[in-house]
Amino acid sequence: MSMLKKSALIACLCAAPLIGAVARDGITVFQKGKSFSEKAITLKIGQELLFINDDKVAHNVYSMVNGAKVDLGLQRPNQEGIMSFDTAGRYRVRCAIHPRMKMMVTVE
């Protein structure tokens, strides 16, 4: 492999994590120890909220949004789910399996 090709490959590999971070433009919440990593967060309308199950057990993240339930469904360990909100307000996010898992999301 030529020196130029090696340099180009290294540049792409180094930039890859930055590309994902920019594209996602959201907030990540981890689920571990049967709790959320955040108790309260603030989002912009339409901004993504990424949930990563970093726990040893399954979770089911949901919220009631304007009378309709937003439900990520069963999230097994190491799975991800994305939630977003189209309307400003305050929303309670919970786990349908573990009732003590609660967090407040404020959307501006």
C-alpha positions in Angstrom: 0.0 0.0 0.0 1.4 3.4 -0.9 2.1 6.0 1.7 -0.6 8.2 0.3 -3.2 5.4 0.6 -2.1 4.7 4.1 -2.5 8.4 5.1 -6.0 8.5 3.5 -7.1 5.4 5.3 -5.8 6.7 8.7 -7.6 10.0 8.1 -10.9 8.2 7.4 -10.6 5.9 10.5 -9.9 8.9 12.7 -12.8 10.9 11.4 -15.4 8.1 11.6 -16.3 8.6 15.3 -16.8 12.3 14.6 -19.1 11.7 11.7 -21.4 9.5 13.9 -21.4 12.1 16.7 -22.4 14.9 14.3 -25.0 12.9 12.5 -26.8 11.8 15.6 -27.0 15.2 17.2 -28.8 13.9 20.3 -28.4 12.9 23.9 -27.5 9.4 25.0 -29.0 7.9 28.1 -27.7 4.6 29.5 -29.8 2.0 31.3 -27.7 0.3 34.0 -28.5 -1.1 37.5 -32.2 -0.8 36.6 -32.0 3.0 36.4 -31.5 5.7 33.8 -28.1 7.5 33.7 -30.0 10.8 33.8 -32.8 11.9 36.0 -33.8 15.0 34.0 -32.7 16.3 30.6 -33.7 19.1 28.2 -34.0 18.5 24.4 -34.9 20.7 21.4 -38.0 19.7 19.5 -37.1 16.8 17.2 -33.8 16.1 18.8 -33.1 12.4 19.3 -32.9 10.8 22.7 -30.8 7.6 22.3 -31.3 4.9 24.9 -28.6 2.2 25.3 -29.3 -0.8 27.4 -26.0 -1.2 29.2 -27.7 -3.4 31.8 -27.8 -7.2 32.4 -31.6 -7.2 32.1 -34.2 -6.2 29.5 -36.0 -2.8 29.6 -39.0 -1.3 27.9 -38.8 2.5 27.7 -42.0 4.5 27.1 -43.6 7.8 27.5 -47.1 9.2 27.1 -47.0 12.0 24.5 -50.2 14.0 24.0 -52.3 11.1 25.0 -50.4 8.6 22.8 -47.9 6.2 24.1 -44.4 6.2 22.6 -42.9 2.8 23.3 -39.5 1.5 22.3 -40.6 -2.0 23.0 -38.5 -4.7 24.6 -34.8 -3.7 24.7 -32.5 -6.6 25.5 -29.0 -5.9 26.9 -26.7 -4.1 24.5 -29.6 -2.9 22.3 -30.4 0.7 21.4 -33.6 2.6 20.9 -34.3 6.2 19.7 -37.1 8.5 20.9 -37.9 12.0 19.9 -40.6 14.6 20.7 -42.4 16.9 18.2 -44.1 19.1 20.8 -42.6 21.3 23.5 -43.5 20.2 27.1 -42.5 18.0 30.0 -42.6 14.2 29.6 -42.2 11.4 32.0 -40.1 8.6 30.6 -40.3 5.3 32.3 -39.5 1.6 32.0 -42.6 -0.6 31.8 -40.7 -3.5 33.4 -39.0 -1.6 36.3 -41.4 1.0 37.8 -38.6 2.8 39.7 -36.9 3.8 36.5 -38.1 7.3 35.8 -36.7 10.4 34.2 -38.2 13.8 33.2 -37.6 15.1 29.7 -38.2 18.8 29.0 -38.6 19.7 25.3 -38.1 23.3 24.3 
